Amino acid sequence: MKVAFVTGAAGDIGWAICAALLSNGLAVAGVDVNEDNLRAAAADLSAGDRFLPVHADVTRMESILAAVRQVNSVLGDVGILVNNAGGITSPSLLTTEEHHWVHDIELNLNGPWRCIRAVQEQLMRTGTRDDPSVIVNIASVNGLGIFGHPGYSAAKAGLIHLTRFCAVEFGRHGVRSVAICPGSVKTQAWEKRQRDKPEILEEVAGWYPSRDTCTPQDVARLVAFSATGPVTLMNGAVITLDGGLTAGSDRFASMFAGVPI
């Protein structure tokens, strides 16, 4: 039974990822900095001894190393790493202060690197050509285009490139690496925005060619497929989950409909 190490496990997306991996028969270590939310997530998952809640902070290497030791002692070596923990601060360059920038890079790029560094030998030890270990990095469409939040976006662009480095350097050692790039995800973070502006999700969805945004379960299903599906050559892939947002916008086409160019 493979062991998955999932960061940001107490959030909506992290919880859904843990649930999806558990349903695929894995043992899962759910890692989060928020102990109260992590305990609640563990109670909701009801997975018995296949789920281990682990309190850790991805911005501190010693915390991640201690978490890995705990996981190893209870579940065994890590065979799947899902770097999901993340967050955003300032929405524009004009409002970004140094502490915003440093926070976003630490959490969204340096955090995943720390986790990779902490388990890379285990991944290479447990992975084979026919049954690879897997790194799944939850990046963002913000790493592929300009959609606001510069610190977060720069970190996610770096995370995409880090994924490619992992693919190239670890591939021959039986480790696959994939970056998943969601667009807007309907998490609880949108609830306050909806209270202030009830139509905000509908407005945001209007920018997506599919006229919808994804759910935590959409992200989780793609993570589970990438980590456990019969896709042993999916290595270095950057997969968008954005309803066509990064493909282009049909709003521009509609602006010029019927107008000769």
Summary of the structure (lengths in Angstrom):
residues: 261
radius of gyration: 18.7
end to end distance: 59.3
largest distance: 68.0
contacts: 892
relative contact order: 0.14
helix: 52%
strand: 16%
